Amino acid sequence: MPPQRRIDVVFDSVKRLQRIGATANLVNLLQKQHPADLADVFASLPDRNRRSVFDTLLDHNSRLAMESLAELEPEVGAAMLVDHPPDRLALLFQDLPSDDAAALLDNLPDDLSTSVIDLMRKKESGEVQHLLEYDDQTAGRIMNPNVFALAEDLTVGQAIEELQRSREVEMVFYVYVVDARRHLVGVVSLRRLLLVSPETPLKRVMTSDLISARVDTDQEEIAREVAAYNLLAIPVVDEENKLVGIITVDDVIDVIKDEATEDILRLAGVSADEHVLTGPFESWRKRLPWLGINLVTATLAAMVVRQFQATVEQVVALAALMTIVASMGGNAATQTLTVVVRGIALGELTWSNSRRVLGKETLVAIGNGLVLGGVGAGIAWWLAGNPYLGGILALAMLINLIVAAVAATLIPIALRALKIDPALASSVFITTLTDVFGFFAFLGLAAFFLGRI
């Protein structure tokens, strides 16, 4: 059975068993599922039902319940815990990896989060507090501090013995080598470790030219490095190059997914922390500001049209045709903006190659403008019976597509230079420009050639 189909079956079974009150059967079903599958089931349930099912599993298998919770978005997972007393939450968080615990605690109310940390064991609470000291979406926040590292003066045989005794560390893909002051000096792959003589010093087999991340490195940059160099994990160091943690590829996949989702939502003017199950009031509150800004920008376009009211009254066909110019400009800008924002996110677009990208997008716009403008001219000629009107439409469309290409390329780059997320703010400015220039070009040309149309 395909995974999604199986999850759908489990979801339907969970709803049915909960509805008829078959708690024992419900627990038995839940305990047979993988944490990631349970997370999908929880995410699909309405809020009240989700909490009830989670609490039922928590009472019978707390480890599985918390592992599934860690697979959800932190704000969603935290919302399922807010009604539990701090002493119980402290016990639950102690069994979670510190990075997962920190993500959930960061989304709990401040007073509850503080109480939970105070009640946790000193070792676990110290790790969590240390992670929470770093800025959100940085290497320090998402790293796991339990990293396997060995002293540089050990032999390969001693390293293997240490590895065999290791129990409470993150998945070991590489063996990191540190000096006496825990400065990161090298890395050895497990394959290399097993292929050399046990008497060989680690210094001789380690690679000193390794890729690491500072604790303040943005998580997007880490994702790019892991993808570019095909890494399974990346070590995290502090300002003194001391090894303080590790970020594994499973965490990087989550980062890539979250960043891609965030960019898609922001391109549409939607808050990155909104989900399909977010309450209606919360969704309204998050969307209203951007729609308000769009209202203001739409008013600017309407003011341009108003300046040519007399022209439109004389040639009524202009009212129908001018929407084509603005619509084509907006759609073309969306295409260019999507490519440019993605290029910025992946590190492909920089100041050094921005001129080349601008030239390419302008050429694409000219090509599209000539082809689509010709088609639009034929449509306008057919609808209005006037070839001059068709020519005006074609020229206005060409102008607006060029404006769309230039704006959708330069505005995201400028916003990135100003430390503003280009995915969040670009669409508002670009929509305004394409509407204003589209209406102005079309109606302005129409007013100029009024005697012929």
C-alpha positions in Angstrom: 0.0 0.0 0.0 1.4 3.5 -0.9 2.5 5.4 2.2 0.0 8.2 1.8 -2.9 5.8 1.3 -1.8 3.9 4.4 -1.7 7.2 6.4 -5.2 8.0 5.1 -6.5 4.6 6.3 -4.9 5.2 9.7 -6.4 8.6 9.9 -9.9 7.3 9.1 -9.5 4.5 11.7 -8.3 7.0 14.4 -11.4 9.2 13.8 -13.7 6.2 13.9 -12.1 4.6 17.1 -12.2 7.9 18.9 -15.8 8.5 17.9 -17.0 5.2 19.4 -14.7 5.5 22.4 -12.6 2.4 21.7 -9.6 3.6 23.6 -7.7 0.3 23.8 -8.0 -0.3 20.1 -7.0 3.3 19.4 -3.8 3.0 21.5 -3.0 -0.3 19.9 -3.3 1.3 16.4 -1.3 4.4 17.4 1.6 2.4 18.9 2.1 0.5 15.6 2.8 3.7 13.6 6.0 5.5 12.8 6.4 8.9 14.6 6.4 10.7 11.2 3.2 9.0 10.2 1.6 9.9 13.5 2.6 13.5 13.0 0.7 13.5 9.7 -2.3 12.0 11.4 -2.2 14.6 14.2 -1.7 17.5 11.7 -4.9 16.4 9.8 -7.1 16.2 12.9 -9.2 19.2 14.1 -7.5 20.9 17.1 -9.8 19.4 19.8 -9.6 15.9 18.4 -5.8 16.2 17.9 -5.2 17.0 21.5 -7.5 14.2 22.7 -5.8 11.6 20.5 -2.3 12.8 21.5 -3.1 12.8 25.2 -4.4 9.2 24.9 -1.1 8.1 23.3 0.8 10.2 25.8 -0.8 8.3 28.7 0.2 4.9 27.3 3.5 5.6 25.4 5.0 9.0 26.2 8.2 8.4 24.2 6.4 7.7 21.0 4.0 10.6 21.6 6.9 13.0 22.1 8.8 11.6 19.1 5.7 12.2 16.9 5.3 15.7 18.4 8.9 16.6 17.4 8.0 15.8 13.8 5.3 18.5 13.7 5.8 22.2 13.3 7.0 23.5 16.7 4.1 25.9 17.1 1.6 23.1 16.4 3.4 20.7 18.8 3.7 23.3 21.5 -0.1 24.0 21.3 -0.7 20.4 22.2 1.3 20.7 25.4 0.1 24.0 26.9 -2.6 22.4 29.1 -0.2 19.9 30.8 1.4 20.8 34.2 5.1 21.9 34.2 6.3 19.0 36.2 5.0 16.5 33.7 6.3 18.5 30.8 9.8 18.6 32.4 9.8 14.8 32.5 8.7 14.5 28.9 11.2 17.1 27.6 14.1 15.3 29.3 13.8 12.3 27.0 13.8 14.5 23.8 16.9 15.5 21.9 17.9 18.9 23.1 17.3 20.6 19.7 13.8 19.3 19.5 13.1 20.2 23.1 14.4 23.8 22.5 12.2 24.2 19.4 9.1 23.2 21.4 9.9 25.2 24.5 10.5 28.3 22.4 6.9 28.1 21.3 5.4 27.6 24.8 4.2 30.6 26.8 7.2 32.3 28.5 6.0 31.5 32.1 5.3 27.8 31.3 8.6 27.5 29.4 10.6 28.9 32.3 8.9 26.6 34.8 9.6 23.6 32.7 13.3 24.4 32.3 13.6 25.0 36.0 12.1 21.5 36.7 14.2 19.6 34.2 17.4 17.8 35.2 20.4 20.1 35.3 22.2 18.5 32.3 19.2 18.6 30.0 18.0 22.0 31.1 21.5 23.4 30.6 21.7 22.2 27.0 18.3 23.5 26.2 19.0 26.9 27.7 22.2 27.1 25.8 20.5 26.5 22.5 17.8 29.1 23.3 20.5 31.7 23.7 21.2 31.6 20.0 19.1 33.6 17.4 16.2 31.8 15.7 17.1 30.1 12.4 20.8 30.0 13.1 23.1 27.0 13.3 23.3 27.4 17.1 19.5 27.1 17.5 19.1 23.9 15.4 22.3 22.0 16.3 22.5 19.0 18.6 25.2 19.6 21.2 25.7 15.9 21.7 28.4 15.5 19.1 30.9 12.6 19.0 34.5 14.0 19.0 37.9 12.4 19.8 41.3 13.8 20.9 43.8 14.1 18.1 46.5 12.1 19.9 44.4 8.9 19.9 45.1 6.0 17.5 42.5 4.5 15.1 42.1 1.5 17.3 41.3 3.6 20.3 38.9 5.7 18.3 37.0 2.6 17.3 36.8 1.5 20.9 35.4 4.9 21.9 32.9 4.7 19.1 31.7 1.3 20.2 31.2 2.6 23.8 29.2 5.7 22.5 25.5 5.6 23.3 24.1 9.1 23.8 25.3 11.0 20.8 23.7 12.1 17.5 24.0 9.8 14.6 27.7 9.3 13.9 28.5 9.8 10.2 31.9 11.3 10.7 34.4 11.3 13.6 35.4 14.8 14.5 38.9 15.4 15.9 39.7 18.1 18.4 42.8 19.3 20.3 43.2 19.5 24.0 41.1 22.7 24.1 38.4 21.2 22.0 39.3 23.2 18.9 38.1 21.4 15.8 41.2 20.3 13.8 40.0 17.5 11.5 37.4 14.9 10.5 37.6 11.2 9.6 34.9 9.3 7.8 33.8 6.0 9.2 34.9 4.2 6.1 38.5 5.6 6.4 38.6 4.7 10.0 37.8 1.0 9.3 40.3 0.7 6.4 43.6 1.6 8.1 45.7 -0.1 10.7 44.5 0.2 14.3 47.9 1.6 15.3 47.7 4.6 12.9 47.4 8.0 14.7 44.2 9.9 13.9 46.4 12.9 12.9 47.7 10.9 9.9 44.3 9.9 8.5 42.1 12.9 9.4 41.2 15.6 6.9 42.1 19.0 8.2 40.5 20.9 5.3 36.9 20.5 6.5 33.7 22.4 6.2 32.1 23.8 9.4 29.5 26.3 10.4 29.7 29.1 13.0 26.9 29.2 15.6 25.6 32.4 14.1 25.4 31.1 10.5 22.0 31.4 8.9 20.3 28.0 8.5 19.7 28.7 4.8 23.5 29.0 4.3 24.0 25.7 6.1 21.5 24.0 3.9 23.3 25.3 0.7 26.6 24.0 2.0 25.3 20.6 2.9 23.6 20.3 -0.5 26.6 21.6 -2.4 29.2 19.3 -0.8 26.9 16.3 -0.4 27.5 16.2 3.4 25.7 13.9 5.8 26.4 16.2 8.7 28.2 19.5 9.4 30.0 20.4 12.6 29.2 23.7 14.4 31.9 25.8 16.1 31.9 28.9 18.2 33.9 32.1 17.8 37.0 30.3 19.0 36.6 27.4 16.6 35.7 25.1 19.4 33.3 22.2 18.5 30.0 22.8 20.1 27.5 20.7 18.1 26.5 19.0 14.9 23.7 19.5 12.4 22.7 16.3 10.5 21.2 15.9 7.1 17.7 15.1 8.5 17.7 18.5 10.2 18.9 20.2 7.0 16.0 18.6 5.0 13.6 20.1 7.5 15.3 23.5 7.0 15.0 23.2 3.2 11.3 22.3 3.5 10.6 25.1 5.9 12.5 27.8 3.9 10.8 26.7 0.7 7.4 26.8 2.3 8.2 30.2 3.8 9.2 31.7 0.5 6.1 30.3 -1.3 3.8 31.8 1.4 5.6 35.1 1.5 5.4 35.5 -2.3 1.6 35.4 -1.8 1.7 37.8 1.1 0.9 35.1 3.7 2.6 34.8 7.0 5.2 32.0 7.2 3.7 30.5 10.4 0.1 30.1 9.0 -1.1 26.6 8.2 -4.3 25.1 6.7 -5.6 24.4 10.2 -4.8 27.9 11.6 -7.9 29.4 13.2 -10.0 31.8 11.1 -9.3 34.8 13.3 -5.6 34.3 13.4 -5.5 33.8 9.6 -7.6 37.0 9.2 -5.2 38.9 11.4 -2.1 37.7 9.5 -3.5 38.4 6.0 -5.2 41.7 6.5 -2.1 44.0 6.6 -0.8 42.8 3.3 -4.2 43.0 1.7 -4.4 46.5 3.1 -1.2 47.4 1.4 -2.5 45.9 -1.9 -5.5 48.1 -1.6 -3.3 51.2 -1.4 -1.3 50.1 -4.4 -4.4 49.3 -6.4 -5.7 52.8 -5.6 -2.6 54.2 -7.3 -3.4 52.2 -10.5 -7.0 53.5 -10.3 -5.7 57.1 -10.1 -3.7 56.6 -13.3 -6.9 55.3 -15.0 -8.8 58.3 -13.7 -6.3 60.7 -15.5 -7.4 59.2 -18.8 -11.2 59.1 -18.0 -12.0 61.4 -20.9 -10.1 59.2 -23.3 -11.9 56.0 -22.1 -15.3 57.7 -22.4 -14.5 58.4 -26.1 -13.2 54.9 -26.8 -15.2 52.5 -24.7 -13.1 49.5 -26.0 -10.1 50.8 -24.0 -11.9 49.8 -20.7 -12.0 46.2 -21.8 -8.5 46.0 -23.4 -6.5 47.8 -20.7 -6.9 44.9 -18.3 -5.1 42.6 -20.7 -1.9 44.8 -20.5 -1.9 44.9 -16.7 -2.7 41.2 -16.4 0.1 40.1 -18.8 2.6 42.3 -17.0 1.6 40.9 -13.6 1.8 37.3 -14.8 5.2 37.9 -16.4 6.5 39.6 -13.3 5.4 36.6 -11.2 7.4 34.3 -13.4 10.5 36.4 -13.2 10.1 37.1 -9.5 9.8 33.4 -8.7 13.0 32.6 -10.6 14.9 35.5 -9.1 13.8 34.8 -5.5 14.7 31.2 -5.9 18.1 32.2 -7.3 18.7 34.4 -4.3 17.7 31.7 -1.9 20.0 29.2 -3.5 22.9 31.6 -3.7 22.9 31.5 -7.5 22.1 35.2 -7.9 24.6 37.8 -6.6 25.6 41.3 -7.3 28.4 40.1 -9.6 26.0 38.3 -12.0 22.9 40.5 -11.5 23.6 42.5 -14.7 23.7 39.2 -16.7 20.5 38.0 -15.2 18.8 41.4 -15.9 19.9 41.2 -19.5 18.6 37.7 -19.9 15.2 38.5 -18.3 14.9 41.7 -20.5 15.5 39.6 -23.6 12.9 37.1 -22.5 10.5 40.0 -21.9 11.1 41.5 -25.4 10.6 38.1 -27.0 7.4 37.5 -25.1 6.3 41.0 -25.8 6.7 40.7 -29.6 4.9 37.4 -29.8 2.1 38.0 -27.3 1.8 41.7 -28.4 1.2 40.5 -32.0 -1.4 38.1 -30.9 -3.0 40.7 -28.7 -3.0 43.2 -31.6 -4.9 40.7 -33.7 -7.5 40.2 -30.9 -7.9 43.9 -30.4 -8.3 44.5 -34.1 -10.9 41.7 -34.2 -12.8 43.0 -31.2 -12.7 46.7 -31.9 -12.4 46.6 -35.7 -9.4 49.1 -35.6 -5.9 48.1 -36.5 -4.4 51.2 -34.8 -5.9 50.1 -31.5 -4.3 46.7 -31.9 -0.9 48.3 -32.5 -1.3 50.4 -29.4 -2.1 47.3 -27.4 0.9 45.5 -28.7 3.3 48.3 -28.0 1.9 48.9 -24.5 2.2 45.1 -23.7 5.8 45.1 -24.9 6.6 48.1 -22.7 4.9 46.6 -19.6 6.6 43.2 -20.0 10.0 44.9 -20.1 9.0 46.9 -17.0 7.9 43.7 -15.3 11.2 41.9 -16.1 13.3 44.8 -14.9 11.3 45.4 -11.7 11.1 41.7 -10.8 14.8 41.3 -11.2 16.1 44.5 -9.5 13.6 44.9 -6.6 14.4 41.5 -4.9 18.1 42.2 -5.2 17.7 45.7 -3.7 15.5 44.4 -0.9 18.1 41.7 -0.1 20.8 44.4 0.1 18.6 46.3 2.6 18.3 43.1 4.7 14.6 42.7 3.8 13.2 39.4 2.8 12.7 39.7 -1.0 10.0 37.0 -1.0 8.0 39.0 1.5 7.9 42.5 0.0 8.7 42.2 -3.7 5.3 41.2 -4.9 3.6 44.3 -3.5 5.9 46.7 -5.2 6.1 44.8 -8.5 2.3 44.5 -8.8 2.0 48.2 -8.3 4.6 48.9 -11.0 3.1 46.6 -13.6 -0.4 48.0 -13.0 0.6 51.6 -13.1 2.9 51.3 -16.1 0.5 49.0 -17.9 -2.4 51.4 -17.6 -0.2 54.5 -18.2 1.4 53.0 -21.3 -1.8 51.8 -22.9 -4.0 54.8 -22.1 -1.2 57.2 -22.7 -0.6 55.8 -26.2 -4.4 55.7 -26.8 -4.7 59.4 -25.8 -1.8 60.3 -28.1 -3.3 58.5 -31.1 -6.9 59.3 -30.2 -7.6 60.8 -33.6 -6.9 57.4 -35.3 -8.8 55.1 -33.0 
